[in-house]
Amino acid sequence: MIHVTTTCPDMEIAQDLASAVVQARLAACGTIVPGVKSVFHWQGRVEVEEEVSLTLKTRADHVQTVVEMLQERHPYDLPVITWEEVTSTADAEAWLREETGGD
């Protein structure tokens, strides 16, 4: 299982992105966490913004397509998109494969 994570400016954007990826069967689930505070450098200044975190549960062979889809649809000039492999239960792995067209 791979978790692909990004931040969004609001719930509506996060829900739209999650829905698009899940409907395309590229992720089994999107988890949205509101109220994330981000502190970052941007254009020579330190910015502090409230954002919404979005994590998509996918398979390794879908990561590149998920990232490309997020980049195309994301409203930020530079959306930071990260991914990491996570360990899960056999049942959760089977669910992920079933929901994303895996064998």
N, C-alpha and C positions, 0 to 999 in steps of 0.2 A: 504494500500500500504506500502510495506517495501522497503527502499533503502539499498542495500548492497554495501558497498564502500571498495575499496582497491586502492593502488598505484602500478604503473607498471614502469619498467625501460624505456620504450619507447612506441611510438604509435603502432607499429606493435604488440607488446605483448598485449596491451590494446584492440586493434581491434580483435585479435585472441580470447582472453578470452570472450569479449562481444559477438562475433559471435557464439561461441560454446554454450554459455548459452541461447542466444536468439533462435538459431536454435533448441535447445532441448526443446523449449517452457517453459523454467523455468523462463524466464524474458520476459517482453513485450518490453523492451528497454534497451540499454546501452548508457550512456552519458559519453563521453570522454573529459577531459579537459587537454590539454598539458600545459607545463611550470609551473608546481607546484614545489615549492622549499620546500624540507623537511629537517629539522634539527633534528637529533636524536642521541641517544647513541647507539653504536654498538661496541662490543668487546673492551670495555674500553676507547673508544674515542668518541668525538662528531663529527659526520659526517654531511656534507651538500651536498645534491644531488638534481639535477633537476629530477623530475619524472612526470608521467602522472597519473591523477586521473581518476578512473573508477567507475561509479555508475550504478548499475543495479536495475531496477524497477521490483519488484516481489511481490508475496503474501506470507503471513506467513507460509502457508503449504509447500512452496518451499524453504524456507531459508536454512534449513540444507543441502539439496541437492545442492543448489547453492554454499554454503560455501565449501562443500566437493569437488565439481568440480573445484572451484578456487584453493583450496589447492593442488589438484592433478596436475594441469596444470601450476601453477605459478612458475616462475623461481627463486624467492627469497627463501632463506633458511627458512625465517620466514616472510611470507606475513602477514601483519596486515590487517585483514578483519573485518569490523564492520558493524552493521546494526541497523536501527532505523525505527520505525513506523512513517509514515508521513500522514497528512490529505490531501485529495485531493478532487476534484469535483466529483460528481456522475458520470459524463460522463467519466472522466479519470479512475475511479474505474471500470466502466463497460468495458472499453477498455482493462484494465489490465486483468480482468477475462476472457474476450474473447480470448485474445492473449496467455494466459497461461493455457488454457483448463479448466477454472473454470466454475462453474454453475451460 
